[in-house]
Amino acid sequence: MKRVSEVKHIKTSKGFTGFGGGRWGKRPAPPQWYSSSTQLCGIYPFSAGTSRPNVGTPLGRDMNVGTAVAGDMKTWYDAGLISSASMMLFGLNGNGKSSVAQRFIYSMAARGIVPMVFDPLKGEYRELIELLGGKVFSIGPRGKDKINLLHLGALGEAAARIGGVLGEEMRQEAINKAVDMVALVVQINRGLPLADSEDAALALLVRSVVNRVRKPSLYDMKAAFLNPPPEVLSAVACNDAAQFLTEYRKLHLSVLAVLNGEMGPLIGGSESMSIPVGNPGGFCFDTSSIPSSNTKLLSAAMLATWNIGFSAIDAHWELSRHDPDVHWGGYLSVQDEFWYPMRACEGIIDRVDRVGRTNRGLGVSELKITHSPKDFLSLPNVKDRATAKGFAQRSGVLGLMALSLDDLNELSAVQPLNAKEIETVSGFNAPPDWKPKLNADGTPAAPPGAGKILLKVPGRVGIPVKMTLTDIEKKYHNTDERSNRFVPTEEEEAA
């Protein structure tokens, strides 16, 4: 037997081997803290930076390495990390799409970026916008605000204020938007695309009414059909009003059907909501009082609010260039249930793209939210599907929350995903066991996939992030208020 002094000690990462060497069988993990580089700059060498993006909205921590991840469409675009300041956010119900949207709204509003939120179904954003000091417009059977499709809105008002050549160009742009909206509503109500000749005749009539009537509305189209002005008759090669009415009888009936149906009270009157530009708290268009089963009415209301909102953004930009008292800080547009109106009618998507399009070079960040890539891949028209794919292809970043394997494979055909990214996202919603998870107050915890999101920039490896809500966000964000679910504990069940 060797004496203790003769035992050889070998140095290892856990200490010296041998009797008395002090080697540990297990090493406890050292405590870790996250902090800003400003706070940690003097603690060298015990701090390490993150290789993840860290500019913009604080989002959460990387699910693989635990480092902080921050960013949003605006900051990443300004930093040259993405090609456009836009995100398309996909995810199944209940996994936190609106929570991600609200995080962007809070953070970007704090930096002077105005939120413009289109909230069609649940009314999830109205309290947030009110807290920020913004204006909420309620549209629908129980809403207090009305839509006049022929009202030129903020863009028309800004055109009159600016005047000159630019003012006239802005006014014509506002009229063109009104033409598109009337055609969209007629197309949705009819359920079929307009013929080229009908499209041209309708545009001529709308422009005629807008230029001749002091406060035009869709009801003025009745008189325009019965007594079209000479320039309209000449443009469509009709000799008189009788021939015009005969040639365009089907279009005339379609307009009357809109006015006399359930859309009439919502979009046909002379009253219209007014959006004052420059409100730093932003705006929210709440159409949640319209049942989701009423596809035609809800689609028309959604598209009309898109037109009104984006026109106000363009008006604000032009005014800021000509009036030193008007400040421009940029906008964040949030279009929830983005694909809903696309399904209303075949051939509608090109018009939708024009209505929702603003100049992307003017500091407008876009967040389009939907459930599944199947929403656009299932459109019946081949051309519509091709146009729809372009929305995802042109997005600067994709946000992928819990999705099925089929969804991810479909999306990968539009925006390539590797096998690891598909596996990660499809596993977001996998529960670790069957035991109910409860919050401290006894309510059921969020599903396993809640707050998990893969940020995918074309050409880069996706970053899986776990987002956690702050106390303020938890207090003012409840998307399941109606059910008010509560799971009793074992003691309460026994009692």
Summary of the structure (lengths in Angstrom):
residues: 495
radius of gyration: 28.3
end to end distance: 67.5
largest distance: 122.2
contacts: 1536
relative contact order: 0.15
helix: 42%
strand: 12%
